[in-house]
Amino acid sequence: MRLVLTGAVYYLTTGTRATWASTATNGLYTAAPPGSLAKVGGVMEWQMDVEKNPADTTSLDDYDTQTGAVWDSAVGSTIKSPIKITLKEKDADGGQIAIQQAFYQIGIVVPLLLLNGLSTASGTGVKGIWLDAEILKIGQPRKIKDIVKFDVEVQHSGWSSIPPQWVAIT
């Protein structure tokens, strides 16, 4: 499943990321966003591919006695969701600075909220993902007309004790 959105990206300015809500309905946690969020400036879009890693379950039971073929079989196991954020360069933006600092320091994560709208638009179907992001790549800046833009690749961090959560704004 691929999501390409032109919504907003927020980062936690103080503290550590906590669970969005105590319970989820159909995998969706619904609550008001934390007060210490700030918008990352210059976000043009964000894109996320969501897929499950296959775990091989092939056995002799997958052997076709008529043809002699053995069929691979698998079950979905862990979910991976690499995220690409396209940013317009803004040197003094706190969110972009936090992303750059986390990239250059091992063990530093950036709590991010990626939404399909604004965090202040409660009750309007605004949804997204809440995660502790490991910054995996900061792409080469490229100039298009008067805009300098670059891509940032992030994924849920192994340093985090809280899994990513699908969230809705109330």
ABEGO torsion letter per residue (X at the ends): XBBBBABBBBBBABEBBBBABABBBGGBBBBBBBAABBBBBGBABBBBBBBBBBBBABBAAABBAAAGBBBBBBBBBBBBBBBBBBBBBBAABAAAAAAAAAAABBGBBBBBBBBABBAABBGAGBBEBBBBBBBABBBBBBBBEABBBBBBBBBBBAABABBBBBBBBX
